[in-house]
């Protein structure tokens, strides 16, 4: 059975950038770092920019009659927790790299590991509830930014509002979070600010290195050829992605693999090896993509995670790799192909994104629903997290208090069913539309996260 269209996540997910010599157009998604000792904010001076709206996002429709996946064997890996103390300062060199601010962070107390299908932290079973904050690395005037910018106080407020050792997932894209908007060279300062702020509050991060659509990054839709090896090529039409995905991955992992705030790596958000018709490239692929060959798409995704996940493990053997799949039947991960892709030795943690009926904690059908995905994860001996869970609320739809109640019921049911964590979409400094997924300070949903404190 298929999956219908999803509403827009944020009213501020499309970005128009103008520079003196180059016009850059980027679409929807987020990232950010920096603080000193525990609770100490770094003060920076930044301007404010308003971003336009993004288009709607549509999940690929799974076939009514599932087709068998390529044959594979289950792979289970156990990663041990290792304490590290300092951040790497190695930077890539597409020309002269801009030096970043010096970051001082506390020593890590432990890393998230896994034993079979159970996440572990400091030798104890670990489950978490937290937020997506896709935009938190936006720093207008330094990077191109994606979504609203957070002041130092607001970034501090996000991490302080969560129980210790919670997770925050955010965009760490090269094109808008790690490249200087003026020089078009790598600049780690905005990401440093996020990592240091999280460390100061003993919080953990899931940096997402790229997105399927190329929005807020290279603008290149990741199709079958990209997953089959194109990720090693440079796509830099905007001038903001001087490195290939492959080289950027190595640079960012070497920089942050020793950060005490690093929770897991996510290579790409919502991967699907689908085809975008030329008339919809580069910014209107979502909702218009096709899947000419499901088996070839599954093999391409598996190749990507085998190679990229293997490289992540080689560069950073201490942290887990979380796959980031939407999980509702996208091209290359339909039905049992989700198991085939998830069995990659490059993947430690599976994922699912839930934007279904709030009254249905385990949404979806028997082939591509959350219940099926949890069973597949169990068969592989790997944890599964709800990487994104969104419920619209506001003055023109569901009330904030009702949404908080729905979130509480959904989270408890999903954890009871076997999920290892849930990340709500999306923490913002202020809500700017009457019916959105956004959760701002003062929203009762924040109290739900604090009260659950799963540990």
Secondary structure by P-SEA (a helix, b strand, c coil): cccccccccccccbbbbbcccbbbbbbbcccccccccccbbbbbbbbbbbbbbbccccccccccbbbbccbbbbbbbbbbbbbbcccccbbbbccbbbbccbbbbccccbbbbbcccbbbcccccccbbbbbcccccccccccccccccccaaaaaaaaaaccccbbbbbbbcccccccccccccccaaaaaaaaaaaaaabbbbbccccccccccccccccccccccccccccccccccccccaaaaaaaaaaaccccccccbbbcccccccccccccccccccccccccccaaaaaaaaaaaaaaaaaaaaaacccbbbbcccccccccccccaaaaaaaacccccccbbbbcccccccccccccccaaaaaaaaaaacccccccbbbbbbccccccaaaaaaaaaaaaaaaaaaccccccccccccccccccccccccccaaaaaaaaaccc
